[in-house]
Amino acid sequence: MTVFGIHASHEQVHPSRLLAAVCQAERAGFTAAMSSDHFSPWSRRQGQSAFAWSWLGAALQATNLPFGVVSAPGQRYHSAVIAQAIGTLSTMYPGRFWAALGTGEASNEHITGAGWPRKDVRNARLRECVDIIRALLAGEEVSHDGLVRVDRARVWTRPDEPPPLLGAAVSVRTARWCAEWADGLITVSAATDRLKQLVGAYRDAGGPRSAVPAGAPELGR
């Protein structure tokens, strides 16, 4: 079944206006929504960039829509903090939240003052983050020393069922790699042939066909 959703672009719209827009979208018949998660807009002209995780709580409360967010643990966000955020929203709004995880963009991540790693290092870092997040959402105490460091972390407020963690990919190679760990795949709008290549790479690599909330991307199916 085709699902029509609204993308909440914090880089272009004031958060109060954006909240009003998703409420109006639901009244107009949209049945899904997702949110960006940037620290800065693409240009000064856009002029906004609200904190997505605060806004998502308000949006989930104000609507009955399922929401997702595309985020990048590992540099700007610690993976344990992302796991706690996912756990809280999923507990308060069961079955209505999903998260897509990617390696990030230098335009957002540079604010920590750390260097911007090569793509292979960013992939390895994200893979560690995914394992940490899944373990924390499963109720485990986690300590880890690698590209990411964690010391005896535990997420105490968790949903009965952890939400889907999707992989964010814009290249065939990354889509294939996401099949190793993701519950589904999300990508950007592109020509039909290009999208078929991405989805095909994910499926051919054995990407799982896990259930996701209504309205979430199901390209792994």
SULZI-V278999 format. One record per residue. N is the residue number from 1. RES is the residue in one letter. SS is DSSP state (A for helix, B for strand, O for the rest). PHI is phi in degrees with one decimal (* if undefined). PSI is psi in whole degrees, -180 to 180 (* if undefined). Layout:
# SULZI-V278999
n:N res:RES ss:SS phi:PHI psi:PSI
n:N res:RES ss:SS phi:PHI psi:PSI
This chain:
# SULZI-V278999
n:1 res:M ss:O phi:* psi:135
n:2 res:T ss:O phi:-73.1 psi:134
n:3 res:V ss:O phi:-115.9 psi:132
n:4 res:F ss:O phi:-105.5 psi:119
n:5 res:G ss:B phi:-123.4 psi:165
n:6 res:I ss:B phi:-111.0 psi:139
n:7 res:H ss:B phi:-98.9 psi:122
n:8 res:A ss:B phi:-88.8 psi:101
n:9 res:S ss:O phi:-95.9 psi:98
n:10 res:H ss:O phi:-66.9 psi:-18
n:11 res:E ss:O phi:-76.1 psi:-12
n:12 res:Q ss:O phi:-119.7 psi:-19
n:13 res:V ss:O phi:-133.2 psi:137
n:14 res:H ss:O phi:-56.2 psi:141
n:15 res:P ss:A phi:-59.1 psi:-34
n:16 res:S ss:A phi:-66.7 psi:-43
n:17 res:R ss:A phi:-66.9 psi:-35
n:18 res:L ss:A phi:-67.7 psi:-38
n:19 res:L ss:A phi:-64.9 psi:-43
n:20 res:A ss:A phi:-62.2 psi:-35
n:21 res:A ss:A phi:-67.2 psi:-42
n:22 res:V ss:A phi:-70.6 psi:-32
n:23 res:C ss:A phi:-64.2 psi:-43
n:24 res:Q ss:A phi:-65.5 psi:-38
n:25 res:A ss:A phi:-62.3 psi:-40
n:26 res:E ss:A phi:-63.9 psi:-43
n:27 res:R ss:A phi:-63.6 psi:-30
n:28 res:A ss:A phi:-81.1 psi:-8
n:29 res:G ss:O phi:114.9 psi:-2
n:30 res:F ss:O phi:-66.5 psi:144
n:31 res:T ss:O phi:-120.9 psi:11
n:32 res:A ss:B phi:-158.6 psi:161
n:33 res:A ss:B phi:-153.3 psi:155
n:34 res:M ss:B phi:-144.8 psi:162
n:35 res:S ss:B phi:-129.4 psi:142
n:36 res:S ss:O phi:-77.7 psi:172
n:37 res:D ss:O phi:-150.3 psi:79
n:38 res:H ss:O phi:-114.0 psi:156
n:39 res:F ss:O phi:-89.8 psi:-27
n:40 res:S ss:O phi:-139.5 psi:156
n:41 res:P ss:O phi:-73.6 psi:169
n:42 res:W ss:O phi:-69.9 psi:-28
n:43 res:S ss:O phi:-151.1 psi:160
n:44 res:R ss:O phi:-61.0 psi:-31
n:45 res:R ss:O phi:-61.7 psi:-36
n:46 res:Q ss:O phi:-67.2 psi:-46
n:47 res:G ss:O phi:74.6 psi:10
n:48 res:Q ss:O phi:-136.2 psi:163
n:49 res:S ss:O phi:-179.9 psi:76
n:50 res:A ss:O phi:-73.7 psi:163
n:51 res:F ss:O phi:-78.1 psi:111
n:52 res:A ss:A phi:-60.7 psi:-39
n:53 res:W ss:A phi:-69.0 psi:-34
n:54 res:S ss:A phi:-67.1 psi:-44
n:55 res:W ss:A phi:-64.8 psi:-37
n:56 res:L ss:A phi:-61.2 psi:-38
n:57 res:G ss:A phi:-60.8 psi:-42
n:58 res:A ss:A phi:-66.8 psi:-41
n:59 res:A ss:A phi:-67.4 psi:-40
n:60 res:L ss:A phi:-66.2 psi:-36
n:61 res:Q ss:A phi:-71.2 psi:-37
n:62 res:A ss:A phi:-80.4 psi:-16
n:63 res:T ss:O phi:-131.4 psi:177
n:64 res:N ss:O phi:-109.7 psi:13
n:65 res:L ss:O phi:-75.2 psi:148
n:66 res:P ss:B phi:-76.1 psi:142
n:67 res:F ss:B phi:-126.4 psi:147
n:68 res:G ss:B phi:-129.4 psi:165
n:69 res:V ss:B phi:-139.6 psi:144
n:70 res:V ss:B phi:-103.5 psi:114
n:71 res:S ss:B phi:-131.5 psi:169
n:72 res:A ss:O phi:-135.1 psi:89
n:73 res:P ss:B phi:-73.1 psi:154
n:74 res:G ss:O phi:126.4 psi:-29
n:75 res:Q ss:O phi:-132.5 psi:-70
n:76 res:R ss:O phi:-66.9 psi:-34
n:77 res:Y ss:B phi:-118.6 psi:137
n:78 res:H ss:O phi:-78.3 psi:142
n:79 res:S ss:A phi:-61.3 psi:-33
n:80 res:A ss:A phi:-67.9 psi:-36
n:81 res:V ss:A phi:-68.9 psi:-40
n:82 res:I ss:A phi:-62.9 psi:-41
n:83 res:A ss:A phi:-61.2 psi:-41
n:84 res:Q ss:A phi:-64.9 psi:-42
n:85 res:A ss:A phi:-63.6 psi:-45
n:86 res:I ss:A phi:-61.3 psi:-43
n:87 res:G ss:A phi:-61.1 psi:-42
n:88 res:T ss:A phi:-66.7 psi:-51
n:89 res:L ss:A phi:-63.4 psi:-38
n:90 res:S ss:A phi:-71.3 psi:-28
n:91 res:T ss:A phi:-74.5 psi:-41
n:92 res:M ss:A phi:-74.2 psi:-31
n:93 res:Y ss:O phi:-131.1 psi:69
n:94 res:P ss:O phi:-60.0 psi:137
n:95 res:G ss:O phi:77.1 psi:5
n:96 res:R ss:O phi:-119.2 psi:6
n:97 res:F ss:B phi:-133.1 psi:140
n:98 res:W ss:B phi:-141.7 psi:160
n:99 res:A ss:B phi:-131.6 psi:136
n:100 res:A ss:B phi:-106.6 psi:135
n:101 res:L ss:B phi:-116.0 psi:134
n:102 res:G ss:O phi:-136.1 psi:-179
n:103 res:T ss:O phi:-88.9 psi:-5
n:104 res:G ss:O phi:91.0 psi:-178
n:105 res:E ss:O phi:-134.9 psi:140
n:106 res:A ss:A phi:-57.7 psi:-32
n:107 res:S ss:A phi:-60.7 psi:-26
n:108 res:N ss:A phi:-100.0 psi:-40
n:109 res:E ss:A phi:-80.2 psi:-18
n:110 res:H ss:A phi:-63.9 psi:-17
n:111 res:I ss:A phi:-62.9 psi:-21
n:112 res:T ss:A phi:-73.8 psi:-15
n:113 res:G ss:O phi:85.2 psi:-4
n:114 res:A ss:O phi:-81.3 psi:157
n:115 res:G ss:O phi:-67.5 psi:160
n:116 res:W ss:O phi:-93.8 psi:112
n:117 res:P ss:O phi:-70.1 psi:163
n:118 res:R ss:O phi:-62.4 psi:161
n:119 res:K ss:A phi:-59.0 psi:-41
n:120 res:D ss:A phi:-65.3 psi:-35
n:121 res:V ss:A phi:-70.8 psi:-40
n:122 res:R ss:A phi:-63.0 psi:-40
n:123 res:N ss:A phi:-61.9 psi:-45
n:124 res:A ss:A phi:-63.6 psi:-39
n:125 res:R ss:A phi:-65.3 psi:-44
n:126 res:L ss:A phi:-62.4 psi:-40
n:127 res:R ss:A phi:-61.7 psi:-40
n:128 res:E ss:A phi:-63.2 psi:-43
n:129 res:C ss:A phi:-61.0 psi:-43
n:130 res:V ss:A phi:-59.1 psi:-47
n:131 res:D ss:A phi:-62.9 psi:-40
n:132 res:I ss:A phi:-64.3 psi:-46
n:133 res:I ss:A phi:-62.4 psi:-45
n:134 res:R ss:A phi:-62.9 psi:-42
n:135 res:A ss:A phi:-65.0 psi:-42
n:136 res:L ss:A phi:-66.1 psi:-40
n:137 res:L ss:A phi:-70.6 psi:-18
n:138 res:A ss:O phi:-86.7 psi:-1
n:139 res:G ss:O phi:93.7 psi:7
n:140 res:E ss:O phi:-80.8 psi:153
n:141 res:E ss:O phi:-87.6 psi:131
n:142 res:V ss:B phi:-120.7 psi:129
n:143 res:S ss:B phi:-125.5 psi:139
n:144 res:H ss:B phi:-154.5 psi:136
n:145 res:D ss:B phi:-126.6 psi:109
n:146 res:G ss:O phi:-163.5 psi:-138
n:147 res:L ss:O phi:-67.1 psi:-24
n:148 res:V ss:O phi:-120.0 psi:141
n:149 res:R ss:B phi:-116.7 psi:135
n:150 res:V ss:B phi:-136.6 psi:137
n:151 res:D ss:B phi:-122.6 psi:104
n:152 res:R ss:B phi:50.2 psi:49
n:153 res:A ss:B phi:-87.6 psi:145
n:154 res:R ss:O phi:-147.1 psi:135
n:155 res:V ss:O phi:-94.1 psi:114
n:156 res:W ss:O phi:-85.5 psi:-30
n:157 res:T ss:O phi:-103.3 psi:108
n:158 res:R ss:O phi:-135.5 psi:153
n:159 res:P ss:O phi:-76.2 psi:160
n:160 res:D ss:O phi:-62.6 psi:-37
n:161 res:E ss:O phi:-122.7 psi:120
n:162 res:P ss:O phi:-60.3 psi:143
n:163 res:P ss:O phi:-74.8 psi:163
n:164 res:P ss:O phi:-63.9 psi:142
n:165 res:L ss:B phi:-112.5 psi:112
n:166 res:L ss:B phi:-95.0 psi:158
n:167 res:G ss:B phi:-98.8 psi:136
n:168 res:A ss:B phi:-98.6 psi:125
n:169 res:A ss:O phi:-142.7 psi:141
n:170 res:V ss:O phi:-121.8 psi:1
n:171 res:S ss:O phi:-127.9 psi:155
n:172 res:V ss:A phi:-60.5 psi:-42
n:173 res:R ss:A phi:-60.1 psi:-44
n:174 res:T ss:A phi:-69.0 psi:-38
n:175 res:A ss:A phi:-60.2 psi:-41
n:176 res:R ss:A phi:-63.8 psi:-42
n:177 res:W ss:A phi:-66.8 psi:-37
n:178 res:C ss:A phi:-60.2 psi:-29
n:179 res:A ss:O phi:-60.2 psi:-21
n:180 res:E ss:O phi:-69.8 psi:-27
n:181 res:W ss:O phi:-138.8 psi:-17
n:182 res:A ss:O phi:-89.2 psi:152
n:183 res:D ss:O phi:-85.9 psi:-6
n:184 res:G ss:O phi:-179.7 psi:-180
n:185 res:L ss:B phi:-129.4 psi:141
n:186 res:I ss:B phi:-131.7 psi:143
n:187 res:T ss:O phi:-146.3 psi:-179
n:188 res:V ss:O phi:-94.4 psi:166
n:189 res:S ss:O phi:-62.8 psi:138
n:190 res:A ss:O phi:-157.5 psi:175
n:191 res:A ss:O phi:-59.1 psi:150
n:192 res:T ss:A phi:-55.5 psi:-44
n:193 res:D ss:A phi:-61.1 psi:-40
n:194 res:R ss:A phi:-65.5 psi:-42
n:195 res:L ss:A phi:-63.7 psi:-39
n:196 res:K ss:A phi:-62.5 psi:-38
n:197 res:Q ss:A phi:-63.6 psi:-44
n:198 res:L ss:A phi:-64.2 psi:-49
n:199 res:V ss:A phi:-64.2 psi:-41
n:200 res:G ss:A phi:-62.1 psi:-41
n:201 res:A ss:A phi:-63.3 psi:-41
n:202 res:Y ss:A phi:-64.3 psi:-46
n:203 res:R ss:A phi:-68.1 psi:-43
n:204 res:D ss:A phi:-63.5 psi:-28
n:205 res:A ss:O phi:-85.3 psi:5
n:206 res:G ss:O phi:88.5 psi:25
n:207 res:G ss:O phi:-54.1 psi:131
n:208 res:P ss:O phi:-67.1 psi:156
n:209 res:R ss:O phi:-110.3 psi:56
n:210 res:S ss:O phi:-75.4 psi:154
n:211 res:A ss:O phi:-70.2 psi:141
n:212 res:V ss:O phi:-130.5 psi:159
n:213 res:P ss:O phi:-57.1 psi:152
n:214 res:A ss:O phi:-55.0 psi:129
n:215 res:G ss:O phi:95.2 psi:-11
n:216 res:A ss:O phi:-79.1 psi:155
n:217 res:P ss:O phi:-59.2 psi:136
n:218 res:E ss:O phi:-125.6 psi:38
n:219 res:L ss:O phi:-66.6 psi:-16
n:220 res:G ss:O phi:-79.1 psi:-4
n:221 res:R ss:O phi:-88.2 psi:*
